[in-house]
């Protein structure tokens, strides 16, 4: 089998795994949110809720470390594909992103801009309101 074909198959496998790691990180965040809300709703001590958040944070860090290793290999495969002259534009995703990646400040601004979009902010605002209302009612 041709080297570029093998590299293309490796790129696809690595990219699928990279995206799966991103999805797993999202699931960890969602589980952490659900566990935190459940802990608050049941009156669990804040130290236990904080411990659960810390465990979720560490677990996501493990996934992100593995994901960064996949990204490093993806960049290497993309370089090999480019050198072979067989680089399809779709198989230059990480190289293109790295070349156009904004600085840290611009990246934070773009994260914030995405976070305040109504389709992103909608579930979080009612949850925050519910938690605030719950705290207010518990003081009565």
N, C-alpha and C positions, 0 to 999 in steps of 0.2 A: 504494500500500500504506500502511496506517495506521502512524503513527509508533511506537506502542507495539509493534506487531508487528515492526517493524524493530529496535527496541531489544531485544526478546525474542530475536530471531535473533542480534543482536550479542552479547548476554549469553551465549547458549549457545556461540557460537564462542569467545568469550574464555574462558569457563569450561573448555571442552575443552582449549584451549591451555594454560591455567593448570595443569590437572591433568597434561598431557603434560610440562610443564616439571618438575613434581614427580617424575614417573616417571623422567625423564632424570637428575635429580639423584640419585635412588636408584641408577640404573644406574652413574653415575660412582662413587658410594661403593662399590658392589659390585666394580667393575673395579679400583678402588684397593686394596681388600682383597685381591682375587685376585692382583694384581700384587705387592703387598707380601709375601704369603705365598710366592708363587713366587720372589721375590727372596731371601727368607730361606732357602728350601729349597735354592736353587742356590748359596748363598754369595755373592750379589752384594754389593758393598760397601754399607754402610749409607748412604753419601752418595748413591749412585744411587737407592736406595729412597726416601730422603728427598726427592730431586729429583722423583721420580715422584709422590709424595704431594703435593708442592707444586703440580705441574702439574695434578693432579686437583682440588685445592682451588681453584685459580684458575679452572679450567673450570667448576666448580660455581658459583663466585661470579658468573661471567658469566651462567649460566642463571638464577640467583636474582635478578640485577639485572633481567633481562628479565621474569621472572615478577612482580617487584614493580611493574613498569610496567603489566603486564596487570591486576594487582590494583587499581592506582589507577584504571584505566579501568573496571574492573568496578564499583567503588564509585560512579563517576560515572554509569554506566548505571543502577545500582540507584537512585540518587537521582532520575534522570530518570523512571524507571518509577514510583517512589513519588509524584512530583509530578504525573504524568499520571493517577494513580488506578488504574493498571493493574498495580500491583506484585503479582505472585503471590508467596506466601511462599517458594517455591523460588528465586525470583529476588531474594532479599534475603539470600542466604547470607553474603556478605562483610560486609554492613552489620550483620547480626545478630551475626556473630562478632566484629567490631570493637567493638561495643557491650558484649559480655559478656567480652571478652578480659581475663584476669587480669593482674596486675602481673608484673614480671620474675621475682620470687622464686617466686611461685605457679606461674608457667609452667615454671620450672626443676624445681620439685618434681613437677609433673605429667609432665614429660619423664622424670625419673628413675623415677617410679612405673610408667610404661609400659615403660621399658627393663628393669626387673627382673621383669616378668611372664614366666612360664616359656615361653610361646610366642614371646616376643621374645628372651629371653636364651639359649634352647637352642642355637642354632648358634654363638654367640660363646664360650660357656664351653668346649665341646670344642676349638675352635680355639685358645683361650688355653692350655688344658691341653696340646694337641699341641705348641704352640710352646715352652712351658716344658719339656716332656719332651724335645723335640728339643735344646734348649739344654743341659739336664742331661746328655744322652747324649753331646753333642759335647765335654763337658769330660772324659769318661772316657778 
